[in-house]
Amino acid sequence: MKEFALVTGARHGLGKSFAIELSKMKINTILVSRTNHGLQDFCEELKEKYKIDSRPYETDLSVYQNVIELANYINQNFNVFMLINNVGTGGTKKMSGADVDYINNIIKLNVVTTSVLTHQLLPNLLKQPAGYILNISSLAAYLPIGYKTVYPASKSFVYSFSRGLNQELKGTNVSVSVVCPGPIRTNDEVIKRVEKGFFGKFMILEPEFIAKKSIRKLFQKKADIVVNPMVWLLIMILPKWIKIPLMTKIAKKEIS
């Protein structure tokens, strides 16, 4: 029976780059995204170009029941040796002006979906000769940022969850990695927002670069994947009284 890698948020941006990179490596994929995003056509393109199997699954993973249904479907029909929890969301808003659904959606996608889908697919991964989990956190996980507030907190959860689970699974066939990229050049809206300041231009990376490096480090069972070492080092060495106000000032520019 064939083995598959499952990628969430796979139609655009970093998720799309993960799907392409895996296909280049002749790895079969199950790609998950919302409906009406051309996922079926994308899977057909990958199958034709790279001669692999690619299966589409369209659903809204911000809905808890949909996460459970996806996991049940996967466990009943596929051997999954890799899970890439890429789906997530964020944004920049004043807390006082943010809609409650905006806050709830960040928590549901970044925290609930990542942890629950991992939990539900872990028995499947443990049955394979070798299993890999890659969770997508953010450089924001290392520091609070005003005007983003909930997003860094959610990515701190992803980082802590990943490192803890990796330790828990020591001695098994499954390893867990987490990558913390900064801004990603995914679409015009994101690029316009993050490039308002000097640091945004300095930090932004191409999704293809992040995907390629992350998968390479994933197979090396690297627990903590750093894709922008200069920015990571800067965040690590700057004291909080400098970096938190600085990043908040940068974030404020995104909404001005």
N, C-alpha and C positions, 0 to 999 in steps of 0.2 A: 504494500500500500504506500502511495506517495506521501512524502512529507511536505508540509506547507509552512510558509511564514505568513503571519497575519499582521496587517498594517492598518491602523485606524487613521481617519482623516487623510485618506490616501489619494484623493483626486487632485489636490492643489498643493503648491508650496513644498514644504519639507517632506510631507507624506508622499507626494508624487515622486520626489527625488529618491526617497527610500525604495519605492516600488520599482523604479527604473534601475537603480543600482543592484537590487536583488535579482532582477531579471537578467541583467548582464552577467551575473554570477551563476546563471542557470538554476535559480531557486524558484520553485513554484510559490505563488502568492494567493492569498485571500485578501482582497482590498475592500475596505469599508469606508463609505462616505454617505452623505445625505442624498436624498433622491433628486433627480433632475439636474445632475451635475456631469452627465456624460460618462459615468463610471463603466458602463457596459462597453462602450466604444473604446475607452482607454484600455480595458483588459484585453479586448480583441487586438488592439495595436501591439500590446506587449507580447501576446501569444504568437502573432505573426512575425514580429521582428526578432524576438529572442528565442523562439521555439520552446517555450515553457508553458505551463498551465497557470492561468490566472483567473480566479473566480471573483465576481462582484457580489457585494452584499450592501444594499442600500437601506439605511435607517438613520434615525436621529438618536445619537448616543447620549444626548442630554436627558432623555427619558429613561428612567431606571428600568422599567420593564423591558425596554428594547435591548438593554445591555444583557439582561438575563436570557432573553430569547436568542440573541446572537450567540452567547456562550453555549447554550443548549444545542443550537444548530451545529456549531463547530464541533463540539464534543461528540455528537452523534454521527458525524459524517467525515471528519478529517483527523489525520495525525498532524498536530501542530508542534513544530520544534522551535519556533521563534515567534515571539509576540513583541511588536513595536507599538507601544502606547503613545501615539503621536497626537491624537485628537486633543484639542484644548482651545481655550479662548482667553482673551484678555482685553485690555483697552486702557484708556486714560480719561478719567472723569473726576470731578469733584465729588467727594462722598456725599455731601449734602444735596447734590443735584442728580445723583445716580438713581436710576430706576431700580426697584427691588428685584426685578427679573434679570437685570444686568448682573447684579451681585450673585443671585442664585445660580445663574447659568455658568458663571466662572467656577463656582464651588462644585456644581454637578459634573461638569465636564473634566475639570482638572483634578479634582479630588475623588469624587465618588466613582466615576467611570473608570479611571485608572486603577484604583484599588479593587473594585468589585470585579472587573474583567480579568485582572490578574489572578484574583482568588478563584474565580470560576474555571479558568483555563489551566491553572497550575497542575491539577492531576493529569491532564493530557500531556503537558510538557514533561512531567516527571516520568512518564511512560516511554519517552523517546530515548534513543541512545545518548543524545546530548541536547540540552535545551537552553534557550537564550531568551532573556527578557531585556528589552531596552525601553526605558522611560525617558520622556523628554521633559526636563526641568528648564531652568533658565538661570542666567547670571543674576537675575532679580531674586533668586532664592537666597542669596547671601546677604541681602540688605533690604530693610523696609524702604518703600518709596512713596512719598506723598503723591496724591492724584492718581496713583495706581492701587495702593492700599491692599485690596483683596487679592489681586493677581500675584504679587510677590509672596504673600502668605500661602497661597495655594501651591506655588512652585516650591516653597520651602517644604511643604508636606510631601510633594513628589520626591524631592531629594532625600528627605529623611526616611520615607517609606522604602525607597529603593535601596539605600545603604543598609537599612535594618534587615530587609528581606534577603539581601545578598549574604549577610552574615548568618541568618537563619538557615539558609540553604547550603551552607558549606558542608562538604561531604556528600552532596547529592550530585546528580548529573546536570542540574540547572544553575546557571549563573545569572546574576542580575547586574545590569549596567545602567548608569544614568548620565545623560549628557546635559550640560548647562550652556547652551548658546546664548548669545546676546540677540540683538535685532537681526532679522533674516530678510533678505531681499525677496519678498514673495509677490507683492502686487504694488500697484502705483500708490494706493492709499497708505500702505505701511511705509513705503519709501519716502513719500512726501512728509509723513508725520515724524519719522525718526531722524530725517536729515535736516530738520530745522536748526539743529545745533551741531557744533563741531564734534562732540563726542558721539553723536548718532552716526555721523559719517565714518568715524574712526572704528566703531564697533560692528557695523553691519557686515554680514557675511552672506555668501551665495548658498542657497539650499543644497546644491549639488556637492559642494565642498564638505558641508556638515554631514550629509548622508554618507558619502564615501568614507570619510575618516571615522565616523561613528560605527559603521558596520565593521570596518577593519579592527577597531578596538574592541568591539563586541565579541568577535570571534577569538580575540586574545584574552577574553574574560576580564577586561579592565573594568573595575567597579565604578570608577569616577572618570568620565571622559571629558577632557578639556579640549575645545576646538579653537579657542582664541586665547592662547596662554598669556599674551602681554596684558590684555584687559583683565583676565582672571587674576594675574599677579597684582595688578594695580588695585583691584577691589580688595584683595586679601591684605595688602600692606597699609592701605589708607585707614586712619582711625575713623570710627563711626561719626564723630562730630564733624568730620569733613565730608565723608562720602554720602551720608544720608541727606543733608541739606543740598549737596551738589546734585545728586540724582533727582531729588524733588524739584529743584530748579529746572533741570532739563525736562522732566515730565510736564511741568507747568507750561513750558513753551509749546508742547504738543497740543494743548487745548486753547492756547491764546490765539 
